[in-house]
Amino acid sequence: MPKKWLRTEAVCSRYGDVVPRSIERAVKDGRLPKPEYPLGNKVPFWDEEKLDEHDRQVVTKHLAAELEPATAA
């Protein structure tokens, strides 16, 4: 099956109708994977499978942190 590429507008919608600048900041901060440029121009695209995998990792990490017993201070 061919890759499904998402443009910035679709990524904005995917993460709660945020503005494109929020996506740029999330990439810069490492909260989202970097886009690719499959057409060789300056238009960024994200591989939907990579975003899905990234989201799964974030959720797994978050759930693991919630399940860890709290340490006594």
mmCIF file of the N, C-alpha and C atoms, coordinates in Angstrom:
data_MODEL
# 
_entry.id   MODEL 
# 
loop_
_atom_site.group_PDB 
_atom_site.id 
_atom_site.type_symbol 
_atom_site.label_atom_id 
_atom_site.label_alt_id 
_atom_site.label_comp_id 
_atom_site.label_asym_id 
_atom_site.label_entity_id 
_atom_site.label_seq_id 
_atom_site.pdbx_PDB_ins_code 
_atom_site.Cartn_x 
_atom_site.Cartn_y 
_atom_site.Cartn_z 
_atom_site.occupancy 
_atom_site.B_iso_or_equiv 
_atom_site.pdbx_formal_charge 
_atom_site.auth_seq_id 
_atom_site.auth_comp_id 
_atom_site.auth_asym_id 
_atom_site.auth_atom_id 
_atom_site.pdbx_PDB_model_num 
ATOM 1   N N  . MET A 1 1  ? 0.850  -1.174 0.000  1.00 0.00 ? 1  MET A N  1 
ATOM 2   C CA . MET A 1 1  ? 0.000  0.000  0.000  1.00 0.00 ? 1  MET A CA 1 
ATOM 3   C C  . MET A 1 1  ? 0.900  1.243  0.000  1.00 0.00 ? 1  MET A C  1 
ATOM 4   N N  . PRO A 1 2  ? 0.575  2.222  -0.824 1.00 0.00 ? 2  PRO A N  1 
ATOM 5   C CA . PRO A 1 2  ? 1.410  3.428  -0.896 1.00 0.00 ? 2  PRO A CA 1 
ATOM 6   C C  . PRO A 1 2  ? 1.297  4.255  0.385  1.00 0.00 ? 2  PRO A C  1 
ATOM 7   N N  . LYS A 1 3  ? 2.344  5.037  0.639  1.00 0.00 ? 3  LYS A N  1 
ATOM 8   C CA . LYS A 1 3  ? 2.341  5.906  1.805  1.00 0.00 ? 3  LYS A CA 1 
ATOM 9   C C  . LYS A 1 3  ? 1.257  6.952  1.673  1.00 0.00 ? 3  LYS A C  1 
ATOM 10  N N  . LYS A 1 4  ? 0.703  7.333  2.807  1.00 0.00 ? 4  LYS A N  1 
ATOM 11  C CA . LYS A 1 4  ? -0.238 8.440  2.819  1.00 0.00 ? 4  LYS A CA 1 
ATOM 12  C C  . LYS A 1 4  ? 0.497  9.634  3.422  1.00 0.00 ? 4  LYS A C  1 
ATOM 13  N N  . TRP A 1 5  ? 0.620  10.678 2.636  1.00 0.00 ? 5  TRP A N  1 
ATOM 14  C CA . TRP A 1 5  ? 1.321  11.882 3.054  1.00 0.00 ? 5  TRP A CA 1 
ATOM 15  C C  . TRP A 1 5  ? 0.318  12.918 3.529  1.00 0.00 ? 5  TRP A C  1 
ATOM 16  N N  . LEU A 1 6  ? 0.628  13.583 4.627  1.00 0.00 ? 6  LEU A N  1 
ATOM 17  C CA . LEU A 1 6  ? -0.231 14.641 5.148  1.00 0.00 ? 6  LEU A CA 1 
ATOM 18  C C  . LEU A 1 6  ? 0.481  15.981 5.036  1.00 0.00 ? 6  LEU A C  1 
ATOM 19  N N  . ARG A 1 7  ? -0.233 16.951 4.527  1.00 0.00 ? 7  ARG A N  1 
ATOM 20  C CA . ARG A 1 7  ? 0.317  18.309 4.482  1.00 0.00 ? 7  ARG A CA 1 
ATOM 21  C C  . ARG A 1 7  ? 0.100  18.978 5.824  1.00 0.00 ? 7  ARG A C  1 
ATOM 22  N N  . THR A 1 8  ? 0.679  20.134 6.004  1.00 0.00 ? 8  THR A N  1 
ATOM 23  C CA . THR A 1 8  ? 0.615  20.834 7.275  1.00 0.00 ? 8  THR A CA 1 
ATOM 24  C C  . THR A 1 8  ? -0.826 21.039 7.740  1.00 0.00 ? 8  THR A C  1 
ATOM 25  N N  . GLU A 1 9  ? -1.714 21.393 6.844  1.00 0.00 ? 9  GLU A N  1 
ATOM 26  C CA . GLU A 1 9  ? -3.108 21.647 7.210  1.00 0.00 ? 9  GLU A CA 1 
ATOM 27  C C  . GLU A 1 9  ? -3.754 20.399 7.814  1.00 0.00 ? 9  GLU A C  1 
ATOM 28  N N  . ALA A 1 10 ? -3.450 19.233 7.254  1.00 0.00 ? 10 ALA A N  1 
ATOM 29  C CA . ALA A 1 10 ? -4.009 17.982 7.767  1.00 0.00 ? 10 ALA A CA 1 
ATOM 30  C C  . ALA A 1 10 ? -3.422 17.638 9.134  1.00 0.00 ? 10 ALA A C  1 
ATOM 31  N N  . VAL A 1 11 ? -2.141 17.928 9.328  1.00 0.00 ? 11 VAL A N  1 
ATOM 32  C CA . VAL A 1 11 ? -1.509 17.687 10.628 1.00 0.00 ? 11 VAL A CA 1 
ATOM 33  C C  . VAL A 1 11 ? -2.104 18.633 11.671 1.00 0.00 ? 11 VAL A C  1 
ATOM 34  N N  . CYS A 1 12 ? -2.371 19.866 11.279 1.00 0.00 ? 12 CYS A N  1 
ATOM 35  C CA . CYS A 1 12 ? -3.027 20.818 12.182 1.00 0.00 ? 12 CYS A CA 1 
ATOM 36  C C  . CYS A 1 12 ? -4.386 20.275 12.632 1.00 0.00 ? 12 CYS A C  1 
ATOM 37  N N  . SER A 1 13 ? -5.158 19.771 11.718 1.00 0.00 ? 13 SER A N  1 
ATOM 38  C CA . SER A 1 13 ? -6.468 19.204 12.044 1.00 0.00 ? 13 SER A CA 1 
ATOM 39  C C  . SER A 1 13 ? -6.332 17.971 12.930 1.00 0.00 ? 13 SER A C  1 
ATOM 40  N N  . ARG A 1 14 ? -5.364 17.147 12.624 1.00 0.00 ? 14 ARG A N  1 
ATOM 41  C CA . ARG A 1 14 ? -5.149 15.905 13.381 1.00 0.00 ? 14 ARG A CA 1 
ATOM 42  C C  . ARG A 1 14 ? -4.898 16.190 14.859 1.00 0.00 ? 14 ARG A C  1 
ATOM 43  N N  . TYR A 1 15 ? -4.209 17.287 15.154 1.00 0.00 ? 15 TYR A N  1 
ATOM 44  C CA . TYR A 1 15 ? -3.855 17.598 16.530 1.00 0.00 ? 15 TYR A CA 1 
ATOM 45  C C  . TYR A 1 15 ? -4.702 18.726 17.119 1.00 0.00 ? 15 TYR A C  1 
ATOM 46  N N  . GLY A 1 16 ? -5.955 18.786 16.739 1.00 0.00 ? 16 GLY A N  1 
ATOM 47  C CA . GLY A 1 16 ? -6.896 19.689 17.395 1.00 0.00 ? 16 GLY A CA 1 
ATOM 48  C C  . GLY A 1 16 ? -7.064 21.037 16.748 1.00 0.00 ? 16 GLY A C  1 
ATOM 49  N N  . ASP A 1 17 ? -6.969 21.100 15.433 1.00 0.00 ? 17 ASP A N  1 
ATOM 50  C CA . ASP A 1 17 ? -7.152 22.355 14.705 1.00 0.00 ? 17 ASP A CA 1 
ATOM 51  C C  . ASP A 1 17 ? -6.221 23.459 15.211 1.00 0.00 ? 17 ASP A C  1 
ATOM 52  N N  . VAL A 1 18 ? -4.963 23.085 15.432 1.00 0.00 ? 18 VAL A N  1 
ATOM 53  C CA . VAL A 1 18 ? -3.967 24.074 15.836 1.00 0.00 ? 18 VAL A CA 1 
ATOM 54  C C  . VAL A 1 18 ? -3.491 24.841 14.611 1.00 0.00 ? 18 VAL A C  1 
ATOM 55  N N  . VAL A 1 19 ? -2.797 25.936 14.841 1.00 0.00 ? 19 VAL A N  1 
ATOM 56  C CA . VAL A 1 19 ? -2.265 26.723 13.734 1.00 0.00 ? 19 VAL A CA 1 
ATOM 57  C C  . VAL A 1 19 ? -0.935 26.117 13.275 1.00 0.00 ? 19 VAL A C  1 
ATOM 58  N N  . PRO A 1 20 ? -0.545 26.364 12.025 1.00 0.00 ? 20 PRO A N  1 
ATOM 59  C CA . PRO A 1 20 ? 0.715  25.797 11.516 1.00 0.00 ? 20 PRO A CA 1 
ATOM 60  C C  . PRO A 1 20 ? 1.927  26.125 12.374 1.00 0.00 ? 20 PRO A C  1 
ATOM 61  N N  . ARG A 1 21 ? 1.962  27.289 12.983 1.00 0.00 ? 21 ARG A N  1 
ATOM 62  C CA . ARG A 1 21 ? 3.104  27.654 13.834 1.00 0.00 ? 21 ARG A CA 1 
ATOM 63  C C  . ARG A 1 21 ? 3.232  26.694 15.021 1.00 0.00 ? 21 ARG A C  1 
ATOM 64  N N  . SER A 1 22 ? 2.106  26.207 15.527 1.00 0.00 ? 22 SER A N  1 
ATOM 65  C CA . SER A 1 22 ? 2.138  25.240 16.635 1.00 0.00 ? 22 SER A CA 1 
ATOM 66  C C  . SER A 1 22 ? 2.794  23.936 16.193 1.00 0.00 ? 22 SER A C  1 
ATOM 67  N N  . ILE A 1 23 ? 2.545  23.540 14.966 1.00 0.00 ? 23 ILE A N  1 
ATOM 68  C CA . ILE A 1 23 ? 3.168  22.326 14.432 1.00 0.00 ? 23 ILE A CA 1 
ATOM 69  C C  . ILE A 1 23 ? 4.673  22.552 14.296 1.00 0.00 ? 23 ILE A C  1 
ATOM 70  N N  . GLU A 1 24 ? 5.060  23.705 13.788 1.00 0.00 ? 24 GLU A N  1 
ATOM 71  C CA . GLU A 1 24 ? 6.493  24.030 13.662 1.00 0.00 ? 24 GLU A CA 1 
ATOM 72  C C  . GLU A 1 24 ? 7.184  23.977 15.026 1.00 0.00 ? 24 GLU A C  1 
ATOM 73  N N  . ARG A 1 25 ? 6.541  24.546 16.056 1.00 0.00 ? 25 ARG A N  1 
ATOM 74  C CA . ARG A 1 25 ? 7.128  24.524 17.401 1.00 0.00 ? 25 ARG A CA 1 
ATOM 75  C C  . ARG A 1 25 ? 7.212  23.102 17.942 1.00 0.00 ? 25 ARG A C  1 
ATOM 76  N N  . ALA A 1 26 ? 6.175  22.293 17.698 1.00 0.00 ? 26 ALA A N  1 
ATOM 77  C CA . ALA A 1 26 ? 6.177  20.907 18.181 1.00 0.00 ? 26 ALA A CA 1 
ATOM 78  C C  . ALA A 1 26 ? 7.302  20.114 17.530 1.00 0.00 ? 26 ALA A C  1 
ATOM 79  N N  . VAL A 1 27 ? 7.567  20.361 16.261 1.00 0.00 ? 27 VAL A N  1 
ATOM 80  C CA . VAL A 1 27 ? 8.680  19.692 15.572 1.00 0.00 ? 27 VAL A CA 1 
ATOM 81  C C  . VAL A 1 27 ? 10.001 20.162 16.168 1.00 0.00 ? 27 VAL A C  1 
ATOM 82  N N  . LYS A 1 28 ? 10.144 21.462 16.341 1.00 0.00 ? 28 LYS A N  1 
ATOM 83  C CA . LYS A 1 28 ? 11.383 22.031 16.887 1.00 0.00 ? 28 LYS A CA 1 
ATOM 84  C C  . LYS A 1 28 ? 11.665 21.501 18.292 1.00 0.00 ? 28 LYS A C  1 
ATOM 85  N N  . ASP A 1 29 ? 10.614 21.349 19.099 1.00 0.00 ? 29 ASP A N  1 
ATOM 86  C CA . ASP A 1 29 ? 10.748 20.865 20.473 1.00 0.00 ? 29 ASP A CA 1 
ATOM 87  C C  . ASP A 1 29 ? 10.860 19.347 20.576 1.00 0.00 ? 29 ASP A C  1 
ATOM 88  N N  . GLY A 1 30 ? 10.711 18.647 19.451 1.00 0.00 ? 30 GLY A N  1 
ATOM 89  C CA . GLY A 1 30 ? 10.798 17.194 19.465 1.00 0.00 ? 30 GLY A CA 1 
ATOM 90  C C  . GLY A 1 30 ? 9.504  16.500 19.864 1.00 0.00 ? 30 GLY A C  1 
ATOM 91  N N  . ARG A 1 31 ? 8.405  17.247 19.918 1.00 0.00 ? 31 ARG A N  1 
ATOM 92  C CA . ARG A 1 31 ? 7.118  16.640 20.264 1.00 0.00 ? 31 ARG A CA 1 
ATOM 93  C C  . ARG A 1 31 ? 6.436  16.002 19.065 1.00 0.00 ? 31 ARG A C  1 
ATOM 94  N N  . LEU A 1 32 ? 6.908  16.320 17.876 1.00 0.00 ? 32 LEU A N  1 
ATOM 95  C CA . LEU A 1 32 ? 6.430  15.693 16.645 1.00 0.00 ? 32 LEU A CA 1 
ATOM 96  C C  . LEU A 1 32 ? 7.640  15.363 15.785 1.00 0.00 ? 32 LEU A C  1 
ATOM 97  N N  . PRO A 1 33 ? 7.532  14.308 14.967 1.00 0.00 ? 33 PRO A N  1 
ATOM 98  C CA . PRO A 1 33 ? 8.651  14.002 14.071 1.00 0.00 ? 33 PRO A CA 1 
ATOM 99  C C  . PRO A 1 33 ? 8.806  15.084 13.005 1.00 0.00 ? 33 PRO A C  1 
ATOM 100 N N  . LYS A 1 34 ? 10.002 15.186 12.483 1.00 0.00 ? 34 LYS A N  1 
ATOM 101 C CA . LYS A 1 34 ? 10.272 16.166 11.430 1.00 0.00 ? 34 LYS A CA 1 
ATOM 102 C C  . LYS A 1 34 ? 9.541  15.769 10.151 1.00 0.00 ? 34 LYS A C  1 
ATOM 103 N N  . PRO A 1 35 ? 9.116  16.770 9.385  1.00 0.00 ? 35 PRO A N  1 
ATOM 104 C CA . PRO A 1 35 ? 8.473  16.460 8.106  1.00 0.00 ? 35 PRO A CA 1 
ATOM 105 C C  . PRO A 1 35 ? 9.507  16.009 7.081  1.00 0.00 ? 35 PRO A C  1 
ATOM 106 N N  . GLU A 1 36 ? 8.997  15.450 6.009  1.00 0.00 ? 36 GLU A N  1 
ATOM 107 C CA . GLU A 1 36 ? 9.843  15.071 4.881  1.00 0.00 ? 36 GLU A CA 1 
ATOM 108 C C  . GLU A 1 36 ? 9.463  15.954 3.698  1.00 0.00 ? 36 GLU A C  1 
ATOM 109 N N  . TYR A 1 37 ? 10.302 15.934 2.697  1.00 0.00 ? 37 TYR A N  1 
ATOM 110 C CA . TYR A 1 37 ? 10.079 16.752 1.505  1.00 0.00 ? 37 TYR A CA 1 
ATOM 111 C C  . TYR A 1 37 ? 10.161 15.847 0.280  1.00 0.00 ? 37 TYR A C  1 
ATOM 112 N N  . PRO A 1 38 ? 9.169  14.964 0.091  1.00 0.00 ? 38 PRO A N  1 
ATOM 113 C CA . PRO A 1 38 ? 9.242  13.963 -0.970 1.00 0.00 ? 38 PRO A CA 1 
ATOM 114 C C  . PRO A 1 38 ? 9.178  14.538 -2.382 1.00 0.00 ? 38 PRO A C  1 
ATOM 115 N N  . LEU A 1 39 ? 8.695  15.738 -2.529 1.00 0.00 ? 39 LEU A N  1 
ATOM 116 C CA . LEU A 1 39 ? 8.595  16.340 -3.863 1.00 0.00 ? 39 LEU A CA 1 
ATOM 117 C C  . LEU A 1 39 ? 9.822  17.173 -4.189 1.00 0.00 ? 39 LEU A C  1 
ATOM 118 N N  . GLY A 1 40 ? 10.754 17.240 -3.242 1.00 0.00 ? 40 GLY A N  1 
ATOM 119 C CA . GLY A 1 40 ? 11.984 17.976 -3.478 1.00 0.00 ? 40 GLY A CA 1 
ATOM 120 C C  . GLY A 1 40 ? 11.838 19.486 -3.412 1.00 0.00 ? 40 GLY A C  1 
ATOM 121 N N  . ASN A 1 41 ? 10.706 19.938 -2.917 1.00 0.00 ? 41 ASN A N  1 
ATOM 122 C CA . ASN A 1 41 ? 10.528 21.387 -2.811 1.00 0.00 ? 41 ASN A CA 1 
ATOM 123 C C  . ASN A 1 41 ? 10.431 21.781 -1.347 1.00 0.00 ? 41 ASN A C  1 
ATOM 124 N N  . LYS A 1 42 ? 9.924  22.938 -1.069 1.00 0.00 ? 42 LYS A N  1 
ATOM 125 C CA . LYS A 1 42 ? 9.877  23.435 0.305  1.00 0.00 ? 42 LYS A CA 1 
ATOM 126 C C  . LYS A 1 42 ? 8.559  23.147 1.005  1.00 0.00 ? 42 LYS A C  1 
ATOM 127 N N  . VAL A 1 43 ? 7.727  22.286 0.428  1.00 0.00 ? 43 VAL A N  1 
ATOM 128 C CA . VAL A 1 43 ? 6.440  21.957 1.035  1.00 0.00 ? 43 VAL A CA 1 
ATOM 129 C C  . VAL A 1 43 ? 6.618  20.720 1.916  1.00 0.00 ? 43 VAL A C  1 
ATOM 130 N N  . PRO A 1 44 ? 6.413  20.886 3.239  1.00 0.00 ? 44 PRO A N  1 
ATOM 131 C CA . PRO A 1 44 ? 6.602  19.747 4.131  1.00 0.00 ? 44 PRO A CA 1 
ATOM 132 C C  . PRO A 1 44 ? 5.414  18.782 4.093  1.00 0.00 ? 44 PRO A C  1 
ATOM 133 N N  . PHE A 1 45 ? 5.727  17.503 4.204  1.00 0.00 ? 45 PHE A N  1 
ATOM 134 C CA . PHE A 1 45 ? 4.727  16.448 4.295  1.00 0.00 ? 45 PHE A CA 1 
ATOM 135 C C  . PHE A 1 45 ? 5.122  15.525 5.439  1.00 0.00 ? 45 PHE A C  1 
ATOM 136 N N  . TRP A 1 46 ? 4.131  14.951 6.109  1.00 0.00 ? 46 TRP A N  1 
ATOM 137 C CA . TRP A 1 46 ? 4.380  13.959 7.150  1.00 0.00 ? 46 TRP A CA 1 
ATOM 138 C C  . TRP A 1 46 ? 3.820  12.630 6.687  1.00 0.00 ? 46 TRP A C  1 
ATOM 139 N N  . ASP A 1 47 ? 4.580  11.577 6.919  1.00 0.00 ? 47 ASP A N  1 
ATOM 140 C CA . ASP A 1 47 ? 4.139  10.219 6.636  1.00 0.00 ? 47 ASP A CA 1 
ATOM 141 C C  . ASP A 1 47 ? 3.144  9.841  7.741  1.00 0.00 ? 47 ASP A C  1 
ATOM 142 N N  . GLU A 1 48 ? 1.916  9.516  7.353  1.00 0.00 ? 48 GLU A N  1 
ATOM 143 C CA . GLU A 1 48 ? 0.882  9.227  8.345  1.00 0.00 ? 48 GLU A CA 1 
ATOM 144 C C  . GLU A 1 48 ? 1.269  8.055  9.247  1.00 0.00 ? 48 GLU A C  1 
ATOM 145 N N  . GLU A 1 49 ? 1.925  7.041  8.702  1.00 0.00 ? 49 GLU A N  1 
ATOM 146 C CA . GLU A 1 49 ? 2.345  5.896  9.513  1.00 0.00 ? 49 GLU A CA 1 
ATOM 147 C C  . GLU A 1 49 ? 3.351  6.318  10.582 1.00 0.00 ? 49 GLU A C  1 
ATOM 148 N N  . LYS A 1 50 ? 4.253  7.233  10.241 1.00 0.00 ? 50 LYS A N  1 
ATOM 149 C CA . LYS A 1 50 ? 5.231  7.705  11.225 1.00 0.00 ? 50 LYS A CA 1 
ATOM 150 C C  . LYS A 1 50 ? 4.551  8.506  12.330 1.00 0.00 ? 50 LYS A C  1 
ATOM 151 N N  . LEU A 1 51 ? 3.554  9.308  11.965 1.00 0.00 ? 51 LEU A N  1 
ATOM 152 C CA . LEU A 1 51 ? 2.802  10.037 12.988 1.00 0.00 ? 51 LEU A CA 1 
ATOM 153 C C  . LEU A 1 51 ? 2.033  9.070  13.887 1.00 0.00 ? 51 LEU A C  1 
ATOM 154 N N  . ASP A 1 52 ? 1.436  8.033  13.289 1.00 0.00 ? 52 ASP A N  1 
ATOM 155 C CA . ASP A 1 52 ? 0.713  7.025  14.080 1.00 0.00 ? 52 ASP A CA 1 
ATOM 156 C C  . ASP A 1 52 ? 1.650  6.354  15.078 1.00 0.00 ? 52 ASP A C  1 
ATOM 157 N N  . GLU A 1 53 ? 2.831  5.958  14.616 1.00 0.00 ? 53 GLU A N  1 
ATOM 158 C CA . GLU A 1 53 ? 3.805  5.304  15.491 1.00 0.00 ? 53 GLU A CA 1 
ATOM 159 C C  . GLU A 1 53 ? 4.269  6.263  16.592 1.00 0.00 ? 53 GLU A C  1 
ATOM 160 N N  . HIS A 1 54 ? 4.524  7.497  16.246 1.00 0.00 ? 54 HIS A N  1 
ATOM 161 C CA . HIS A 1 54 ? 4.930  8.498  17.229 1.00 0.00 ? 54 HIS A CA 1 
ATOM 162 C C  . HIS A 1 54 ? 3.849  8.657  18.295 1.00 0.00 ? 54 HIS A C  1 
ATOM 163 N N  . ASP A 1 55 ? 2.589  8.752  17.869 1.00 0.00 ? 55 ASP A N  1 
ATOM 164 C CA . ASP A 1 55 ? 1.482  8.902  18.814 1.00 0.00 ? 55 ASP A CA 1 
ATOM 165 C C  . ASP A 1 55 ? 1.386  7.695  19.747 1.00 0.00 ? 55 ASP A C  1 
ATOM 166 N N  . ARG A 1 56 ? 1.566  6.490  19.200 1.00 0.00 ? 56 ARG A N  1 
ATOM 167 C CA . ARG A 1 56 ? 1.533  5.283  20.034 1.00 0.00 ? 56 ARG A CA 1 
ATOM 168 C C  . ARG A 1 56 ? 2.638  5.319  21.088 1.00 0.00 ? 56 ARG A C  1 
ATOM 169 N N  . GLN A 1 57 ? 3.822  5.739  20.692 1.00 0.00 ? 57 GLN A N  1 
ATOM 170 C CA . GLN A 1 57 ? 4.942  5.813  21.642 1.00 0.00 ? 57 GLN A CA 1 
ATOM 171 C C  . GLN A 1 57 ? 4.668  6.832  22.746 1.00 0.00 ? 57 GLN A C  1 
ATOM 172 N N  . VAL A 1 58 ? 4.100  7.967  22.386 1.00 0.00 ? 58 VAL A N  1 
ATOM 173 C CA . VAL A 1 58 ? 3.794  8.999  23.374 1.00 0.00 ? 58 VAL A CA 1 
ATOM 174 C C  . VAL A 1 58 ? 2.762  8.479  24.376 1.00 0.00 ? 58 VAL A C  1 
ATOM 175 N N  . VAL A 1 59 ? 1.724  7.817  23.886 1.00 0.00 ? 59 VAL A N  1 
ATOM 176 C CA . VAL A 1 59 ? 0.683  7.287  24.767 1.00 0.00 ? 59 VAL A CA 1 
ATOM 177 C C  . VAL A 1 59 ? 1.255  6.205  25.669 1.00 0.00 ? 59 VAL A C  1 
ATOM 178 N N  . THR A 1 60 ? 2.055  5.314  25.109 1.00 0.00 ? 60 THR A N  1 
ATOM 179 C CA . THR A 1 60 ? 2.659  4.241  25.899 1.00 0.00 ? 60 THR A CA 1 
ATOM 180 C C  . THR A 1 60 ? 3.542  4.818  27.005 1.00 0.00 ? 60 THR A C  1 
ATOM 181 N N  . LYS A 1 61 ? 4.347  5.811  26.665 1.00 0.00 ? 61 LYS A N  1 
ATOM 182 C CA . LYS A 1 61 ? 5.229  6.441  27.647 1.00 0.00 ? 61 LYS A CA 1 
ATOM 183 C C  . LYS A 1 61 ? 4.417  7.113  28.745 1.00 0.00 ? 61 LYS A C  1 
ATOM 184 N N  . HIS A 1 62 ? 3.345  7.789  28.353 1.00 0.00 ? 62 HIS A N  1 
ATOM 185 C CA . HIS A 1 62 ? 2.491  8.479  29.320 1.00 0.00 ? 62 HIS A CA 1 
ATOM 186 C C  . HIS A 1 62 ? 1.822  7.470  30.258 1.00 0.00 ? 62 HIS A C  1 
ATOM 187 N N  . LEU A 1 63 ? 1.299  6.386  29.713 1.00 0.00 ? 63 LEU A N  1 
ATOM 188 C CA . LEU A 1 63 ? 0.648  5.370  30.533 1.00 0.00 ? 63 LEU A CA 1 
ATOM 189 C C  . LEU A 1 63 ? 1.641  4.698  31.479 1.00 0.00 ? 63 LEU A C  1 
ATOM 190 N N  . ALA A 1 64 ? 2.838  4.431  30.994 1.00 0.00 ? 64 ALA A N  1 
ATOM 191 C CA . ALA A 1 64 ? 3.859  3.824  31.839 1.00 0.00 ? 64 ALA A CA 1 
ATOM 192 C C  . ALA A 1 64 ? 4.215  4.734  33.012 1.00 0.00 ? 64 ALA A C  1 
ATOM 193 N N  . ALA A 1 65 ? 4.285  6.032  32.742 1.00 0.00 ? 65 ALA A N  1 
ATOM 194 C CA . ALA A 1 65 ? 4.598  6.993  33.802 1.00 0.00 ? 65 ALA A CA 1 
ATOM 195 C C  . ALA A 1 65 ? 3.475  7.043  34.842 1.00 0.00 ? 65 ALA A C  1 
ATOM 196 N N  . GLU A 1 66 ? 2.251  6.914  34.400 1.00 0.00 ? 66 GLU A N  1 
ATOM 197 C CA . GLU A 1 66 ? 1.113  6.920  35.332 1.00 0.00 ? 66 GLU A CA 1 
ATOM 198 C C  . GLU A 1 66 ? 1.098  5.667  36.198 1.00 0.00 ? 66 GLU A C  1 
ATOM 199 N N  . LEU A 1 67 ? 1.570  4.554  35.650 1.00 0.00 ? 67 LEU A N  1 
ATOM 200 C CA . LEU A 1 67 ? 1.534  3.300  36.384 1.00 0.00 ? 67 LEU A CA 1 
ATOM 201 C C  . LEU A 1 67 ? 2.697  3.116  37.343 1.00 0.00 ? 67 LEU A C  1 
ATOM 202 N N  . GLU A 1 68 ? 3.747  3.905  37.186 1.00 0.00 ? 68 GLU A N  1 
ATOM 203 C CA . GLU A 1 68 ? 4.892  3.807  38.088 1.00 0.00 ? 68 GLU A CA 1 
ATOM 204 C C  . GLU A 1 68 ? 4.464  4.254  39.484 1.00 0.00 ? 68 GLU A C  1 
ATOM 205 N N  . PRO A 1 69 ? 4.880  3.493  40.494 1.00 0.00 ? 69 PRO A N  1 
ATOM 206 C CA . PRO A 1 69 ? 4.523  3.903  41.857 1.00 0.00 ? 69 PRO A CA 1 
ATOM 207 C C  . PRO A 1 69 ? 5.212  5.216  42.220 1.00 0.00 ? 69 PRO A C  1 
ATOM 208 N N  . ALA A 1 70 ? 4.507  6.043  42.922 1.00 0.00 ? 70 ALA A N  1 
ATOM 209 C CA . ALA A 1 70 ? 5.078  7.324  43.342 1.00 0.00 ? 70 ALA A CA 1 
ATOM 210 C C  . ALA A 1 70 ? 6.159  7.080  44.376 1.00 0.00 ? 70 ALA A C  1 
ATOM 211 N N  . THR A 1 71 ? 7.246  7.802  44.245 1.00 0.00 ? 71 THR A N  1 
ATOM 212 C CA . THR A 1 71 ? 8.334  7.658  45.213 1.00 0.00 ? 71 THR A CA 1 
ATOM 213 C C  . THR A 1 71 ? 8.080  8.555  46.398 1.00 0.00 ? 71 THR A C  1 
ATOM 214 N N  . ALA A 1 72 ? 8.442  8.079  47.568 1.00 0.00 ? 72 ALA A N  1 
ATOM 215 C CA . ALA A 1 72 ? 8.233  8.874  48.782 1.00 0.00 ? 72 ALA A CA 1 
ATOM 216 C C  . ALA A 1 72 ? 9.262  9.997  48.835 1.00 0.00 ? 72 ALA A C  1 
ATOM 217 N N  . ALA A 1 73 ? 8.812  11.158 49.182 1.00 0.00 ? 73 ALA A N  1 
ATOM 218 C CA . ALA A 1 73 ? 9.724  12.310 49.245 1.00 0.00 ? 73 ALA A CA 1 
ATOM 219 C C  . ALA A 1 73 ? 10.227 12.524 50.649 1.00 0.00 ? 73 ALA A C  1 
# 
